Amino acid sequence: MKIGIVGGGFMGLVLAHKISKTKAKVKVFERDIQPGGLATYHNFGSFIWDRFYHVILPSDSHLIDLLEDLGLEEKLRWRRSMTGYYVENKFYSISSSKEFLLFPPLSLLDKFRLGFTIFYGSKIKNWKNLEKISAKDWLIKIGGRKTYEKFWSPLLLAKLGKNHESVSAVFIWSYITRLFKARSSAAQKEHMGYVSGGYKTVFDRLKEILLQKGSELVLSCSVVKIVPDASGGIRIFYNNKEEHFDKLIFTAPLSVLGKIASPDLFEISKNNQAVEYLGVICMVMITDTPLTPYYVLNIADKEIPFTGVIGMSTVVDLEETNGEYITYFPKYATADDPFWSLTDEELEVIFLKGVQKLYPDFDKKEIHSIHINKAFKVQPLQVLNYSEIIPEIRTRHPDFYVLNTSQFVNETLNNNTATQHVNHFMTNFNIELQTEL
């Protein structure tokens, strides 16, 4: 049986790996010159590392199981990480329970409210009720206004930019349930992990296994049309070729689906409210010396043009990056943000001014290189009643399937969640394959 997968991002490749364990042959089509999508890698000059920042949490059980399945468990590295806040022109560490309790911007009562909010949020199971209230209103209701303004608002701002007040409480609930599990129960200290070599190691291994199984990954491939075949199965047209598949799984964005797939294959429910997406503009700086002791620095300063500082070299060993330090400066923005119209050179000037404001003693002579990476659609904004406004996808053909991140209604976008959705999909898909093979 031949199975095609449109989209060679992380989800598409993990899906191909799972299917290749059967007797089916898989062919993955990816339009870019390298696999991985948002999780792909970048040549930073003297080393190759992830284009955007990624870490693995001890609680990412689906992703960790996948790495073990790929034989990469020995390449998984763990390190204690630190979290910082920049508030009122000062840096604060909240990387341990003690530092958390000593966080100066909050009173003892506010700290108690903050701790209660985290505990209460982590115990909530029915997320549907959280869709009806904004994250801001919910956090103020549970923990008080001062706790929100001094702690939660910078956290939301770091991830969502100017849109941080429009999301529902589901967003912060999913953040709490995932990120705070990074603290070990014994030491109450945050731990983060990564795979030696970055996600390039993961994608190289996935490709290697696919080839061993007689499957294939096609890069720089433009799929222009997907139609049902009169004799059964699905036919796709790409790079001036056409090919028949017994089954086809579409993992690319919905905006692409509507352009290339026949209406006979699917239908998308319409609604009056358009789904708004967040993109990211990320400056990556390679330096001789470290900028920050924190893996994540949340910024409560509207004059800083980026929404956080990610000190990747606080987690990743320097031998992975040729002895150089790698720091990410992300700015999350919706489609109407004027930053999208700026050139890379203009963005670099603006971001460097922010770096200089945060770190006035930093010497620009320490900079090896600067890279501007962009992704226009990273994740949808989980606004009020988000699960009711997202388009519902229904397939009209027994051999056509859709699996992509549009189906993440109550989760943060990360590779553990993507792996979890693939595992769920395979539960039913394996039954179909066993019946037909």
N, C-alpha and C positions, 0 to 999 in steps of 0.2 A: 504494500500500500504506500502511495506517495502522499505526503502531507506537506503543504506549503504554509509558511508563516511570513506575513508581511510585517516588517518592523524588526530590526536587529538590535533593539535596545536591550536593557538588562532583562526585562520581562520576556521579550521574544526569545532570547538566547537560553534563558533558564527553561522556558517552555519546550524549546527544541531539545534540550538535554533530557528532560523528563520523557518526552515522546520517543527519543532515540533508544531508550531502554527496551522498547518493544521491538517487534519485527518490522515496524514501519520505517521508511526512509524519509528524512526531513530535508527541506530546502528552505533556507531563510533568506529573505530579500531585504537589504538595507540600502537606503539611498545615499548615506554618507560614505566617506572613504575609509572609515574605521567603525567598528561596532561599539555598542554601549549606550548610545543616546546621552542622557544627562549624566550617566555614570562613566562616560568615556574618559580617556586620558589625553595628556597634552605634552608636547615636547618643550620643556622649559630651557633648553640650551644644553646644559651639562647633565641633565637627568630627565626622565619621563615620570610624571606623576598625574594624579587625577585632575581633570580640567576644573571641576568644582569640588568643594570640600565634602568629604564623606568620612564617617567613623562607624564602628560597630559597637553596639552596647552588649553587655553581658546578657541582657534579657532578649536579644534578637535571636530567639531559638530557631526560627525557620531559616534564617540566613546562615547561622552557624552550622546547622545540620546540612545545608547545601554545600558549604565549604568542606565539610568532612566527607560528603559524598563525592566531591571532586578531588579528594586526596590532598587538600590544601590545609588540613588542620595544623600541620607543623609550621606553616607559614603565617599563622595567626599570631599576632603580637598584642600584648596588653600593657597598658601603662596608666598610672594614676594621672588624672587631668585636673585642671583648676578652672573655676568659673569666676569671672570678675564683672564688676559694674563700674561704669563711669558716670557719676552723678555729681552735679554741682562742682565741676572741675577737679574732682578727686577720684582716685581708683580705690575700689574695695574688693577684697577677695571674699567670696562666700563658698569656699570649696570644702568646708567641713562643717559639722554640726556646731562646733565652737565658734567659728567665724560667722556662721549663720546667726547665732544668738547675739554676737557682738556687732552686727551690721549697724553702724552708727545712724544712718538716716531714719531708722525705724525705732520707735519706743518699744519697751518690753511688751506692752499690750499689743502693739502692731505686729511684733514678731510672733506672738502667740496666735494672733488672727491669721498670719501668713502660714504658720505651721498647720493650723486647723484647716485652712483652705486646701492645702496640698493633701492632707490626710483624707478629708472629706471627698475631694475630687477623685482621688485614687480608688475610692470604694464605690463610686457610682457605676452602675451597670446599664441603666436605661438612658442611653444618650439622646433618644428622641426628644425628651422633654427639654434638653439643653439647646435644641435648635430654635426654641421660641424666645430666647433671651440673648442679648448680645453678651460677648465675653466681658466687656467693660461693666455692664450693669450687674452681671452675675458675680464678678469678682468683688465689686464694691459692696454688694449685698452680703456676701459671705465674709469678706475680710476687711471691709472698711475702705474709705476713700484714700486715706493717706497710704495705706499698704498698696493700693492699686497704683497711685501716682509715683511712688518711690520704687516699687519693685516690679509689678506686673506690666505697667505701661511701657517701660523700657524693653522688657522681654518681648512683648508683642510688637513693639516698634522695630526691634532688631530683625524680626522675621517677616513682618508684613508692611513695613514702611507706613506711609500715610493712611493706609487702609486698616490699620490695627483696631480702629473703633467700630468697624462695620461688620466684623466677623461674629458668628454666634459663639456661644460658650463651648460648643463641640470642639472648636479648634484648640482652646487651652486645655480642655479635658483630655484630648488625645495626646497633647504635649506632656501633661502631668503624668499620665499613665505610662508613657514610654520613657521619657528622659529621666525622671526621678528614680526609675528602676536601675539606672546606671550606678547608683550608690550601693556599695557592698553592704550587706546587712551587718557584717562584723565591724568594719572600720568606719562605716558611714562616710566613705570617701568615694568620689566619682572615679570610675574607670572607663576608658575607651579602648577600642581595639582597631586594628587595621591588618590587611594582608600585605606581607612583604612584597614590594614591587607595585603596590597599589592595585587598582582594579584592572590594570593591564594584565596582571598575573591571572586574574579570574577569567577574563575574556580569552586570553591565549589558551588557558586550560579548557574552557568550554569549546573553543574551535577545534582543539586537538582531539577531544573526545568525539565530537561530531564527525570528524573525518575518519576516525577509527571505526565508527559505526556505519560508514558509507553514506553519511549525510553531508550537507553542503551549506556554506555561508557565502552568499553573493553580495559583495560590496559595490558601491558606486552604481547602484541599480535603481532605475526610475520605473516604478510600476505605474502604468498609465491607465490600465483598465482591468476590471475584474468582473467576469460575467458567469452565469450558470452555463454548463455544457448540456447540450440537448441529450446526450447519452448518459448523463449523470456526472456528479463531481463539479469542479469549478475550473474555469480557464482564466489564466491571467496573461496580460500583455506587458512586456517590459523590454527596454533596450532593443527595440525593433525585432523582438522575438515573441513567441507565444508558447505556453506550456499548460498541460492539463494536470490537475491534482485531484485525488480522490476526496480530499478534504482540505479546506483552507481556513486558517485562523488569522484574523486581522488584529494586530496589536498596536498599530500606529494611531495618532490622534483622530478624533471624530471629524475634525475639519477636513482631513485627508480622505476619510472614508466616503464622505458625501460627494467628493470630486471624482473618485476613480471607480467606485463600486456600483454595479447595476442596482436600480431600485427594486429589482426582482429578488435581491438577496437580503434586504433588510428594510426596516422602517424605524425612524426616530420620532418619538412623540414631540410635538411642538408645545411651547409655552410662551407666555407673554413677557417673561423676564429672561434676558440673555445671561448666560453664565460668563462671569468676568474672571480672567486669568491673571495670575501674577507671573511676571518674568523676573529675571535677575541680570543685573550688570555687575560683573565682579572683576575688580582689579586684583591681580596676583603679583606680589612683590617678592623677588628673590634677593636676599641680602647676605652679607658676611657675618652680621651680628643679629641677635634676636631682638624683636620689637616688643614682645609681650610675654609675660609668664603664664598667661591664661590660654586655654584652648578656645574658650568663648569669652569675649568681652562684649557685654551688652551696653549700649550707649544711650544715655538719657540727655542728649544735647542736640537740639534741632539744627545747630549750625554745622554739625558734622555731616558731610554729604552721603556717607555710607551708613548702613544700618547695623553694623557690627564689625568686630575684628576677630578673625579666626586664626589663631596661632597654631598652624598645623604641626610645626616643628616641636611643639611642646608634647606632642603625642608620638610623632613619627621619628624614628632614629635618624640622626644626621647622615649615617652611611647610606640611607635610602635616597638622599638628596645631594649626594656628592659633597657633604660637609657644609652645605649652604642652608639657609633658613628660608622657609616658604610660609608666607602669610597671605590670607585671603581677606579682601575688603568688599563684601557684598552690599549691593543696594537692590532691594526688592521693589518692583514698580509695575503698575498696571499699564495697559497699552497706550493710555493717553499721557503718560509721563513725558515731559519735554527732554529728559535725558536720552531717550531713544534716538533723538535726532542729532545728537552730538557725535562728533568724530572720536575715534579712539584717543587721538592726541588731546582733544579738548577734555575728555573724561579724565585722562591721566593728570592734567593740570589741576582740575577740580579736586580729585581724590587726594593728590599729594598735599594740597593745602589742608585738607582734613587730617592727614597723617601728621603734618607739622604742628597743627593745633593740639592734637592728642599727645604727641611726643616732641616737644620743642627742642630737646637735646639731640634728637636723631640727626645724624650726618648723612646727607644724600649720597656722599661718596661711598657709603656702604652698600649702595644698591647695585646689584649685578644686572638685573633686567626687570622690566615691568611688562605685564601681559594683561590685555583687556579681553575677557571672555563674556559672551552674552547668550542668554537663552530666553526667547520671547515668551514662551509658555512653559512655566514650571509646574504650577498647580492651580486649580480653581480656588477662588475665594469662597470659603465656607460661610456664606452669609446666612441670615435668618431663614429657617425652613429650607435649607439648601437641598435636602434629599427630595423635596417635593418639586423643585424647579429644574433640576438637572434633566436633560433629555433621557428618556427611557429607550433603550435599544432592543429591538426585537428582530431576530433573524427569521427570514422567510424560506430558507433553504436548509434541508437536513445536513448538508455538507459544508455549511458556512458558519463560522463562529466569530464573535468579537470579544476580545479580552484586552482592556486597556485601563489607564489610570482614571478615566472618567467615572469608573465604578467605585472609587474610593470616597465614600460619603461620610465616614465617621473616623477617618484615620489620617495621620500625617503621611506625606509622601516620602518614603524611604525604601531601601532595597529589601529590608525585612518584610515590610508590608507587601511589596511586589511578589516576593517569594511565597508568602502566605496565600495570595490570590491565585498564583499558579498552582499551588498544591490543591487548593479547593477546586479549581477548574479540572485538574487531572483526576480527581475522585470520580467524576461522572464520565469524563472523556475516556478513561481507561476501560470502563465497562463497555462503551461503544466499540472501542478498538478490539477488545477480546472477542466480542460478538462477531465482528466482521473479518478479522484476520484468519 
